[in-house]
Amino acid sequence: MFKFTPKTEDELDQSGLLEKGVYDFTVDTATSVNAKTDGTPMLKLGLTIYGPDGEHKIFDNLHPKLEFKIRHFCDSIGILKVYETGQIDPGACEGRSGKAKVDIESAKGDFPAKNNVRDYVPRVVKEVRQAKVEPVVTDGADDGSDVPW
């Protein structure tokens, strides 16, 4: 007897894909390219996403129309100061790691469903604030001098 698990078309389309979620990634490649639609310069990224079942390769494009995504990407991989200059050397991205919000793009025509990066997760930097300490002024009545230690 030949046994198998029946699946819907949607289940078949999405088999082998990561579930929606936040995953660690490493930038394998970063290349300056021009968008096919309007010729706008953008950054094409080749990423390795680390899922629970192993590594997944995803390509992503950072286009100037998605300003939030560019900032979050730079923050995620630790180059926010580079972002603030208004230009990114693709080589400064390669080999760096961060966290990405991965989504599933539905199948379109002849193209199967695939994972894509919806956004990048900025690094959490805890700002240390020093508390302002006000000096305590006493009249000397209880200066603690009677404490034995």
N, C-alpha and C positions, 0 to 999 in steps of 0.2 A: 504494500500500500504506500502510495506517495503522499506524504503529509506536508502541509505548509500552513502558514498563517495568512488568511485572507486580509487584504488591505484595500482601502479606498484609493481613488486616484490621488487625492490630497496627501494621504499617508505615503504613497509611493513617491510622489514629487518631493516630499520633505525628508525621506529616509537619507541618513548620512549627514544631515545638517545639524548644526548646533541649535539648541532651544534658545529662545529669547533670553537674554540675560547679560550680566557683566562678566567679562573674561579678561585675563591677562593676555598681553600681546607683545611681540617684538617686531620692530620694523626691519624687514629683510632688504627691501629696495625703496628708494625714493628718487623720483625722476621729474624734472620740469618738463611739462608737455603743454600743448595748446588744446583747449576743448574743441571737439569736433563740431559742436553746435554753433559756437560763436567766435572761436579762435582765442578766447580769453586764456592767458597763462594760468596754469594750475599745477598742483603737485600730485603726482600719481604715486600711491603707496602700495607696496606688496607686504602684507602682514602675515605673520604666523600667529594664529589665535590658539591658546591652550585650553582645550575643552576637557571635560571629564573622561572622554574616550580617546584622547590623543590630540595631535596637532591638526589644525585646519588652515588652509591658505585662503586668504581673502584679499581682494584688491579694493582700494578705496581712492577716491579723488577728492582733494581739498580744493574747492572752487571758491573764489572771492565772494560769490553770492551767499555762501554759508559761513559768514564771519565767525559765528559762535563756535563752529566746528573746528576752525583753524586755531582759534585761541585755546579751546579745550584740548586739542591734540598737542599743541606745544606745551601746555601746562602739564598734561599727562606724562609726557616723556622728559620733563624737566628742563625745557628750553624756553621758558616764558620770557626771559630777558631777550632772547633772539627774536621772538614774536614782536616784542615792543619796538624793535628797530624797523619793522615793516617789510622785512625780506628774510627769506629762509634759504640757506644753502642746503640742498637736498642731502649732501654728505653728512650734515650735522644731525640728521634724523636716523640714519642707518645704524642698526645695532642697539638702539635705545628701546626701552620697554615702558609700558604703561597699562592702563585698563581701558577697555572699549565696551560700549553698549551695543551688543550684537542683536540684530533683528532678522526676520525671515522675509524675503521679497518673494511674492507669489509668482508662479509660472506665468509667462506671457508668450502667447503664440507658440513658437517652436523652442523657446528658451525655458528650461526647467526652473523650478524654485531654487533660490540660492540665499546664502547668508550675506548680509551687508552690515556695515557699521553705521548705526544711526547717529552716534555721538561718541565722544571720548570723555573719560572721567578725569576731571582735574585732580591734582594731588591735594591732599588735605594737609595744610600747614597750620599747625596750632600756634597762634600768636601768643607769646608769653607777655603778659602785662604785669608790670611791677605795681603792687598795691601802694597807694600813697599812705604813708604812716604819719599820723599826726602825733607830735610829742605830747606826752601826758604831763600836765603841770599839777603838782600837789602842794599842799601847804606844809608838808613835812610831818603831819600828824601820824601817818602810817606809811613810813618809808620802807618797811619790810626788814628793818635792821634787827628785829627780835626773832627772825627765823633762824633756827639753829644750823641750817646747812648752807 
